[in-house]
Amino acid sequence: MLRLFPSNLRLRRSYATTLSGHQAAMMARGLPQKKPIIGVQNIIVVASGKGGVGKSTVAANFACSMARRGKRVGLLDGDIFGPTVPLLMNVHSEPIVNDKNLIIPPQNYNVKCLSMGMLTPLESAVIWRGPLVMSAIQRLLRGAEWGLLDVLIIDTPPGTGDVHLSLSQHAPITGVILVTTPHTAAVQVTLKGAKMFEKLKVPIFGVVENMGYTICNNCYQPMQFFQDSLMNSLPRKLISLPLDSHISDCNESGVPVVIKYPESDYANLFTKLAREISEILDRQNCSKQEVNDGLLP
């Protein structure tokens, strides 16, 4: 019998722990290329990982708060299966398409909005696999005439799946705002979402803590719902929002709280969030401009 190797010789496979320059280049060729959205200066993703924590409410009110600061704002509903932006922003009409086959997002409260909910009947269900979902996201993202925007806010669905990967691979995301309640289950899942964005090398601005307390109608003091919270395991807290019946009423009527009650404590919290994020974006944009002008290495 022919032996290619001595019987006492053990073959061992070796695995490289790092890719060579050639290997890295070959791997990169198979990945989507991040391309900016024409006219859009910054892209902010609102995410969590957990459902039912108020991502869409935060996205809608944050978008309106940015618009109140004079920013040119767009709001994209990234939840293909459960779109809520049409309800929250009161934009139900089907958008028109221009002669370039680009969707023109309807506008309300000085925010340009686009959602799968505007393109499908209210009572119908979207039953698609991953590739169709990613194709729809790209159509909404790049197949729209957004015009000039200072910021495009993307409301994402729960989980760490196709939508988040597609956005991270195809678009230059400026940063992420995570949303969670202080409930242990919500925090644990939101932490998974944070880890996902860290692996994708997407910056995280911080966390919006939602529905963690309410204000007593008698003594006007905050009443905490959660005593032993794991919030410290998440990135830094941006703001903490109360649970308030006015919020649900506003959601049902399609008028964000910051529009209907602009002087409320709730609106003031979103004003604080919009101011902080605006300052971060301004600093980043100044740094980019200085690099382009050759003032910074």
Number of C-alpha atoms within 10 A of each C-alpha: 3 4 6 6 9 7 7 6 7 8 7 6 5 6 6 6 6 8 10 10 8 9 10 11 11 11 10 11 9 8 10 12 12 13 11 15 22 13 13 17 17 19 21 22 26 22 31 32 27 24 16 14 22 18 24 25 22 22 26 27 23 25 29 28 28 25 19 19 12 11 18 20 26 28 28 23 26 30 21 21 15 14 20 22 28 18 16 21 26 19 21 16 11 18 18 12 14 11 7 9 11 16 21 19 25 20 17 13 17 17 25 22 28 29 27 23 24 21 12 12 11 10 5 9 11 13 9 11 9 11 11 11 20 20 13 17 23 17 13 20 22 17 17 21 19 24 15 15 19 20 23 27 27 26 27 24 26 20 18 21 13 16 23 22 14 17 20 18 16 17 18 18 21 18 21 22 25 27 30 31 27 23 19 15 12 20 24 19 19 29 20 17 21 26 14 18 19 12 8 13 12 17 15 18 20 19 25 24 22 21 20 20 20 17 14 10 8 6 7 9 11 13 13 12 15 14 9 9 14 16 21 9 11 18 16 14 16 20 15 19 20 20 16 13 9 14 18 15 13 19 20 14 12 17 21 29 23 25 15 14 16 16 11 11 13 20 21 15 19 25 21 15 18 22 15 14 20 17 12 14 18 12 12 13 14 12 14 14 13 13 12 11 10 9 10 10 7
